[in-house]
Amino acid sequence: MFTDLSVYLVVSIFCVLAIALFLLGFLGTNFSIKQEEDYQNLILDYGNLYDEQEIDEQNWKQELPAYIATYLQTIEISYKELYLNQLIITIITSAGFLLIIASWLTPSGTFWGFFISFLWGTIITCIIAYLIIAVKIGTLLKIPIKASIGKEDVLKWIYGNGFFSALFIGGVITLNSLFIVLIMKAMSVHSTKPENYAIMVSGFPLGMLISGIYFREGMSVTGRGIQAACDLMIKKEQYFGDIGNNLSYTTKIAAGMSSLIAEVNFFDSMLVISLFVSMPSIVLVNSVDYHYSDNFIGKIFGIQLVFILSWVGQLLISFLSHILKNDDAVAFTANNVRCQILMSIFLSLCFVIFSLLSMPKEFEFGDKDHTQIYREKVLSRDFMGCGFIGIVVSAILIIYYEYLTSHGYSVAQKVALVSYKAPTLNIIQAYSIGNIGQIVPALLIALSLFISYKLASLVGILGLFLGYILNIYILMGIAMLGVLSGDGLKLSFLAQFANNIKDRLHSITWAAKNYIVWLKITNAGALIIAAILIIGTAIFFSKTFILLLNGYNLFGFLIGFGLAYYNKGLTIFIVKTICEEALYDEKSFQLRKNKPDEEVALENFSYTYFPLKNRQGNYYVLVNLLSCTLAVLFTGIIFGHGASISLAISNLFINAIMMFQSILTGTVLKNAFIYNSYDQQQQETSQVLSVNLYGDIQGQTIEESQNIQNPYYMIYTMLITLVGIELFKHDY
């Protein structure tokens, strides 16, 4: 056990260290094209990336670098315009939520504490979102330059930026959660209801969620819609490398821009971390030994100390990202990525033992006035055991999902090659894999939840949560390697850089794309575990031992089922609408114009086209958000807290199955396309490549193959159920 003062010092020191390590790299590296000097330097750097023997026209070496620098500058301006777009609607939605919903939903005496937590979470998300955008753009700028030096430099550059960005996100969220806990504890010191403290703290992840939902969902639907349109225009060529001057300037910008903004896994991980740092305060108010302890901060943040210790170990591991040497870039990338995760898993198994020291040896959990809910002695060794289970389950799912989706294994290869027999067979086979394959993660997560709950009630599930995400920083770095190496490869083909640069990036991308799924399944599983914790806490607060199967609760179950599918359906609709308008709407900015004026294109595209489509996407995100709010409020107010909890449970069940299935289906379709498009033998059969192209488009538009489905809507439904439980506390 640690004292409050020692916890203040340890958490503050390590979080500040994480933030400082990122800022040193961020401020010490040119991550932008802000000044004319930056623009000219980039042209000079790119000018050295051409093979003299491969240049057919004399002016190529002078014109192409300037063309590519302008192209990247346009993407950067467009991306930052989107950020401002998201910032405005975030402020409007957050203010509306606080004034209209939260002031009415929160229990008496909790609004101002909830307001502070919510506002704090909103500000933190806006800062993190800006830095994620800046790092993505800045990393992409120098990928071809790093590739001209060597494969080690590419891996260190992309993976390092991803990893230290992840550390920054974790450090900022953890440090600010410490401030929130201190302030909320002080504000609730005279409250006779421990749950009031938990409600106030829950404002922090809810503020991060509502502000993050536009950066996450708004950018995702915009990017996926325009990317699908570009794929139909560009990738229908036999190979991406055949892109030439026949494609318009705006089409090329749209292709690069949409690829960057469609991938939003870092925002999902941000939500996971915000929930993890908040859950001990929310769950452990049900423990008298915790909530009324004189050593409250020392106990609450004992769990965070294990998490902090794990990222210190991951930091050391990250410096060994290229330790295994191999002349083959594919084998080099695959071996080092796998080495990173294996070392991280091993250290996690060691670090979770630290919970024996950071937590009380024994404490009481449950409501002393309502023993029918649950009351028992929880042992720190049981918590540690649940942490071990989380690590093992995470490792098993990483292996399982890689095997079923990687184009290096037979499952994805068969999906790609079945296209020789007939069109659409690849899509049918991918859906069969997704629907059959989801049973393993569903059973594994369910079994781990059952064992953890039996060992230590909700505290055991909190331990499971800890163990499951201990490797998340390493996984975030690996995911950025997979995403941005592919974007760097596309940039190199577009710029017609030297073949050795393209070949090196091709090999790294070929391997790294297979490992993005690791972060996706980790995010999905972690959010499901967090949702279970929120529902469990809501049941504790409602003083309800069991949900009766009556008509009101059954109504809640049915609303929860329908809400999950409604959220998915509306998301697919807006992706389809954006894609269709990009291709066919004469009134919208026409991507298919062959020879637009480039200066006009730069102005219109940066300040008009993407922000316009993004506002369109944000409108539907707001509709989805309001639908979730109205569904929970209507069910809870009319039919009581039992029905609202039933809604949350059924919504969780459906979203969990959809996540597990969509990750498999979408990823295997994408990797099948990669297998066909990058394999020289398969490139000769354009019909087969075209069939897998349509499979890839279906994966990214319907199954959101770049990310996971509905995570923000699911967690939002859980959190407002928890916050409004006092208002809903009546049954018929």
N, C-alpha and C positions, 0 to 999 in steps of 0.2 A: 504493500500500500504506500502511496505517495501523499504528501501534504499538499494543500492548495497552492502554497507558494512554489513548491518544486514543480508542480504541474504547469503553473503560469510560465515559469522560466523555460522548461523543456519544450512545451508546445510553441511558445513565442520564438525561441531561438531557432528551432528546426524549421518552422514555417517561414520565418524571415530569411533563413538560409536558402530555402527552396525558391522563394521569390527573387532573392538576390542573384542566384545562379542563372536564372532565366534572364533577368534584366541585364546582367553583364553581357550575355551573348546577344540579346536583342538590341541593346544600345550600341554595342561594339561592332555590329554588322549592319551593312546597308540593306535594309529590308524593304526599300521603297524606291520609286522613281519620282521623287518630289521636286528636285531641282534640275535645271538644264545640264548641270555637271553630271548628275547621276545618269541622265539619259545618254550623254556622250560617252561616259565611261562604259556603259553597258554595250553600246555600239562597238567600241573598241574591243571589249572582251569577246563579243560574239564574232567579230571579224577574224579572230584567230582560230575559229572552230571549223574552218573549211579546208578541204583537201584541194590544193591547187590543181591536181591532175583531174579532179572530178568537175571542175568549173568549165562549162561549155561557152558561156558568154563572159566577156571581160568585165562587164559592169555588175555581175552578180555579187561579187564579194563586197562591193560598196553599197549596193541597194538592199540586199537581203537583211543584213544586221539592223539597218535603220528601220526596215519594214517590221521585223520581229520586235524590236524595242518599242515601236509605236503600238504594235499589237498588244504587248504586255502592259504598256501604260494605259491603254484603253480598258483592258480587263481590270486593272487596279482601280481606275476611276469608277468603273461600273460597280465593282464590289463595294467600294466605300459609299457610293450613292445608295446602294441597297442597305448598308448599315444605317445610314441616316433615315431611310425609309422605315426600317424596323424600329429604330429608336423612337420615332414619333408615335407610331401606333402602340408601342409598348407603354409609353407614358400615358397615352389616352386610356388604354385598357386597364392599366394598373390603377389609375385614379378612379375609373369607373367601378372597378371591383371593390376598392376600399370604401368608397362613398356609398355605393348602393348595396353591395352584397355583404362585405365583411362587417359593416356597422350594424347590420341586422342579424347576421348569422352568428357572430361571436357571442359567447356568454357574457353576462354583465360583469364589468370590471376588467375585461381582457382586451378591449378594443385598442387602447393606446399602445399596449405592449405588442399586440399583434401588428399594429400599424408600423411600429419601429422595425420589427423583425422583417416584415414584408418589404418595406422601403429599402432596408439594408440589402436584402436579397436581390432586389431589382437592380440596384446600383452595381453590385458585384457582378451580376450577369452581364450587364452592358459593358463593363470593363473587360471581362473575360472574352466576350464575343468580339470586341474590337481587336484584341491581341490574337485570337485564333485566326481571324481574317488576315491580319498583317503578316503573321508567320507563314500562312499558306502561300500567300503571294510572294513573299520574300524568299521562301525556300524554293519555289518553282523557278524564280529568276536565275538561280545559279546552278540548277541541276545539270544543264548541258556543260557548263564550265567545269563542274566537279567530275563529270563523266569523261571529259577530255584528259583528266589527270589519271584516274584509275577507279576501279570498282570499289575499293576500300573507301575512297573519298566520297563517293555517292552514298554508300551505306551510312557512313558516319554523319554526313550532312543531313540527310532526311531523317534518319532514325534519331539522331541527337536532337534536332529541332523538335521532333514530335515528343520525345521523352521529357525534355526540359520544359516544354509547354505544359505537359501533363503535370509535372512537379509544381509549376506555377499555379495551375488551376487548383490542385490539391492544397497547396500552401495557403493561397488566398482564402479558400472556402473554410479550411480548418481554423485558421487564425481568427477570421471574422465570426465563426460559430462560437469561439471562446468568448468574444465580446458579447454576443447575443445572450449566451447562457448567463453571464455575469449580470447583465442588465435586467434580463427577465426574472432572475432569481431575486434581485433587489426589489423589483416591482411587485412580485407576488409574495413578499415576506409576510404580509398580514392576511393573506388569503387563507381561508379554511379549506379550500378545495385544491388539492394538488394538481388536478386535471387542468385548472386554469393556467398554471405555469406551462404545461405541455401544449395547450392551445396557442399560447403566445409564441412559444418557440417554433411551432409548426408554420408560423408566418414566414420564417426564413426560407425553407425549401419551397413554399408555395409562391413566394415572391420571385424566386429564381425560376420556378416553373413557368409562371405566367409571362414573365419577360422573355424567358428563353424559348417559349413556344413559337414565337414569331421568327426568331433566328433559326430555330430548328425546323419547324413545319413549314413556315413561309418560304424559306430558302429551298427546302427539299422539294416542295411541289413545283416551284418555279423552275428549278434546275432540272428536275426529272421530265417535266413537260417539254422544255426547250431541247433537252438532250435527246429525247425520243424523236423530235422533229429533225434535229441535226443528223441523228443516226439514219433516219430514212433518206436524208439527202446525201450524206457523206459516206456512211459505212456500207451503203449498197454497192459502192465501188468494191472491187474484189479485195482491196487491201487499203488500209488507212494511208500507207506510204504513197499511194498514187495520187494523193491530193495535189492539185496543181493550180494554175491560174484560172481554171474554169469555174472555181468556186468563188463566191463573192467575199469581199473583205468582212462584211458583217456576219456571214455564215461561219467563217473561221473563228471570229471572236466569240460568237454564240456557242460554238462547239467547245472551245476552251473554257469559257466562263461557266457554262452549265455543268460541265464536269466537276469544276471546283465547288460550286455551291450545292450540288445535289448530295454530296457526301457530308453527313452531319453527325458522325459517330461520336465526335468529341463533345457535342452538346448532350448526347445521351449519357456519356460518362460523367459529365459535369453534374447532371441530375442525380446520378447514382451516388457520387461523392457527397453532394449536398444532403441527400437523404441519410447517408450513413452517419455523417457527423451530427445530424439532428436526432436520429432515432434513440440513442441512449437517454437523452433528456426526456423524450416523449414516452418511451416504454418504462423507464425506471422510476417514474413518479408513482408507479404502482408498488414500489418497495419503500416501506417505512424506514428501513435501514439506510436507504440512499437519500430519499427526498428530505428527511429531517435531520440528516447527519451534519455535524459541525465541519466535517471534511468533505462537503458536497462536491466541489470542483475536482478535488483529488480523486474521488470515486467515479464521477461521471466521465472524466477524461482518461481514466485508466484504460478504457477500451481504445481510445484514440492513440494512446502511447504505443500500443502494439502496431497500429496502422502506420504511425510515423516511423517506427523502427523498421518496418518492412520497406518503406521507400528509401530509407538510408541504405539498406542492403541492395535495393534495385539500382540506386545511384552508383554504387561500386560496380555492380554487374554491367551497367551501361557502358563503362569505359572499356569493357572487354567485347564490344559489339563486333569486332572484326578479328578476333583472336585466332580463329581457325582459317588457315590459308588453303587456297585451292585456285588453280589456274582457270578452272571453269567457273564463270560468273554465276551460273545457275546453282551449281553445287555450293559455291562460296556463300551465296545469299541464304540458301535453304539451311545449310549447316549452322551458320552463325545465328540465324533467327531461332532455330530450335534450341541451340545451346543457351541463348538468353532466357527462354521460357523455362527450360529444365533447371537451370541454376536458380532462377527466381522461385520456382515451386519448392525446391529443396530448402532454400533459405526461409521460405514462408513456414514450412513445417517446423523449423527451428524457432522462428520468432513467435509463433503462437503460444509456445510454452511460457513466454514472458507474461502472459495473462495471469499466471499463478501468482506473480509478484505485484501486478498492477491492479488487481481486483481483491476485494475482501475474500478471505478464505471461505466464509459462509455468510449468507444474508437471507433475510426473509423477503419473499416476493408474493404479493397478493393484497387483497383488501381485507383488513382485519374486521371491518363491520359487515362484510358480505362474503363470508367464507364459502358460499356456494359457487362463487366465481372461480376462485383458485387461491390457495394459500399453501406455500411450501417453503422449505429451506433449499436454497440454491447454493451449490458448491462451485468454487472457481475451477476445480478440475473437470466438472461437467461442462462448464463453459468452454474450457480448453478443448475438450473432446468434440464439441460441436464445431469449433474452429477447424479442427483436423478434418472433420467431415466436409466442411465447405471447400477446403483446399483440394481434397480428393475428388469431389464431385466436379469442381471446376476443371481439373486436369482431365477427367474422363470425358467431359463434354467437348473440351478442346480437341482431343484426339478423335472423338466420334464425328464431330462436324467437319474436321479437316478430311477425314477419310471419305465421307459421303459427298463432299463438294469440290475437293481439289482435282484439278485436271491432271495431276500427276498419278492419280489412282483410277482404277477401271470404271468406277461408277459414273463419274462425269464424262470420261472418254466414251462410254457406251451411249450416253445421252447425245453427245456430239455426232457419233458415227451412225446412230440409228436414222439420222436424217437421209442417209443414202437410200433407205428403203422407201420412205414416203414423207412428204411434208407433214408437219405438226406432230409426228410421232415423238420428236424430242420434247415437245411441250407436255404431251400426255405422260411420257415416262418421268419427266421431272416432277410433275404433280403427284405421280404415284410414289416417288421417292419421298417427297415432302410430307404427304399424308400418312404414309406408313412409318417413316423415320421419326416423326414427332413423338411417337409413343415412348421412345427411350428417354429423351430429356424430361418429358412429362412425368414418367414414373420415377425417374431418378431424383428430380426435384421434390416430388411428393414424398418419397421415402425419406429423403434427408430432412424434410420439414417435420415429418412424423417422429423420427428418432430424436431430433433436436428438441421438439416440444416435450416429449416424454422424459428427456434427460433434465431439462431445466426450464420448462414452460416457455414464455415469450423471450426470456433471457437466453435460452438455448438457441432460438431462431436468430437472435441478435448475434450470437457467436457464429452461427452458420453464415450470416451476412458478412461478418468480418473475414472469415476464412475464404469465402467465395471471391472477394474482390481484392485480396492482398496483392495480386499480381497486376492490378489494373494499369499501373503506370507503364510497365514494360509493354503491355498489350497495346496501349495507346501509341507508343512509339512505333511498334511493329505495324499497326494499322496505317499510320501516316506514311511509312515506307511503301506499303502496298498501293496506296492511293496516289501519292505524288510521283512515284517512279513512273507510273503509267501516264500521268499528265506530262511529265518531262519527256517521255518517249514521243508522245503526240507532238509536242513542241519541236522536238528535234527533227521529226519528219517534215513538219510544216516549214521549218527554217532550212531544210535540206543540208543539215550539218554533215560533217564527215562520217563515213560509214562506221568507223570504229566507235564513235560516240553513240550512234543509233544501235549498233550491235550490242554494246555494253549495257545500255539502258533496256534494250529488248530482253536480254538475259535476266537482269535483275527484276524487271517487271514480271516476267514469266514465272519466276519463283515466288516473288513477294505477294502477288495477287491472291495466292492460295491461303494466306494467313490473316487477311482482313476479317475473316469469319470468326477468328478467336475472340476479338473484341466484341463483335456483335452478339455472340452467344453469352459472353460474360455480362454485357449490359442487360440483355434480356432476362437472364436468370436472376441477376441482382435486383432488378426492378420488381420481379415477381415476389422475391423474398421480402423486399421492402413493403410491397402492397399487403402481404400477409401480416406483417408487423403492424401496419396502420389499421387494418381491419381488426386484428386482435386487440389493439389498444382501444379502439372504438367500442368493442364489446365490453371490455373492462369498465370503460367510462359509463356505458349505458346500464351497468349492473344487470345485464341479461346473461343468464347461464347458458341457455340454448335457444336457438331460433326455432320457434314453433312453425310447423308446416300448415299455416292457415292461409286464407284467401289473400290477405293483405301482403304477407311475406312472399307468397307465390307471385303476386303482381310485381313486387320488387325484383324477383328473379327474372321474370320475363322482360321487364324494362331494361335490366342490365344486359341481357343477351342482345336485345335489339339495338341498344345504344352502341355496343362495340362494332356491330356490323354497319350501323349508320355512319359512324366515324370513318370507317374504312371506305365505305361506298362514296361518301362525299369527297374524300381525299382523292380517290381514283377519278371521280368526275372532273375535278378541277385540273388534275394532271392531263387528262384527255382534252379538256377545253383549251388549255394553253398550247398543247401540241397541235391541235387542229387549227387554231388561229395562226400559229406560226407558219403553218404550211399553206393555208388556203384563204385566210381572211384578207381581202384586198384593202380593207381600211386600216389594218394593223401594219406595223413596220415590216416590210417584206424582206425576209432573209434571203429569198431566192433571186434578188436582183443581181445580175452578173457583174456589172461594172459601175458601182456607185462611186461618187466622189468620196475619197477617203477622209478628207477633213470634215465633210458634212456627216459622214458615217460615224466618225469618232464623236462628234458633238451629239448627234441624235441618239446613238446607241448608248452612250454612257449616261446621259441625263434623261432619256425618254423611254427607250424600249424595255430594258430590264426592270427599272423601277415601276413602269406601268404594269408589266406582267406580275411583278412581285406584289403590288397593291391588290391586284386581282386575286392572287393566291391568299394574301392575308385576310381578305374579306371572307373567304370560305373557312379559314382557320378560326376566325372570330365566330362564325356561325356554328362550327363544331364545338367551340368552347362554351357558347351560350346554350347549346343543346344539352351538353353535359350538366351545366349549372341548373337549368330548368328541370331536367329529369330528376336530379337528386333532390332539389327543393320541393318539387311537386310530390314525389314519393314520400319524402320524410315528413313534410308538414301534413299531408292528407292521411297517410297510412301509418306513420310512426317510425320510431328508430329501428324496429325490427325489419320493416320493409326496406329502409334505406341501407341497412347493413346487408340485407339479401341482395339488393341491387349491386352493391360493391363486390360481393362475392361472385355473383354470376358474371359481372363485367370482367373481373379478374380471370375467371376460368376461360372465357372465350378469348380474351386477349392473349393469354398465355399460350393456348393452342395455336392461335393465328401467328404469334411470334415464332414459335418453334417450327411451324410448317413453312412460313414464308421465308425464313432464313435458309432453310434447305432448298426449297423450290427456286427462289430467286437467285441464290448463289450458284447452284449447279447449272442453271441456264446461262448465267454470265460466264462461268468458267468453261462451259461447253463451247460458247462462242469464242472465247480466247483460245481454246485448244485448236479450233478450226482456223481462226484468222492468223495465228502465229505459226502454225505448223506448215512448213513449206509444201508438203505433200498434199495437204487438204486445200491449200489455196487454189490449186488448179481446178477445183470443182466449185464454180461460182454459185451453182444452185444450192449445194449443201451449205455453203457459207451464208447465203441469203436466208435459208430456213433457220439457221442458228441465230442470225441477226434478229429475225422476228421473235425468236424465243427470248433473246436478250432484252428486246424492247418490252415484251410482256412481263419479264421478270422485274425490270426497273419501274414500270408504270403501275403494275397491279400488286406485285409482291414487295416493292421497295427494296430491291436486291442490294442497294448500296448501304442500307441501314436496317433498322428493325421497325415493325409496324405499331402505330398507335401508342407508343410509350408515354407520351406526355398527357394524352387524353385519359389514359388508364389511371395514372398516378394522380392527376387532377381530381378525378372522380373519387378516389380514395381519400384524399386530403380534405376536400370540402365535406365529405361524409363525417370525417373525424371532427372538423371544426364546428359543424352544425349539430353535433349529437345532442347537445343540451336542448337546442330548439326542437329537435325531433323526438324528444324523450316522452312519448306517450304512445299507447297502443289501444286498439279497439277490441 
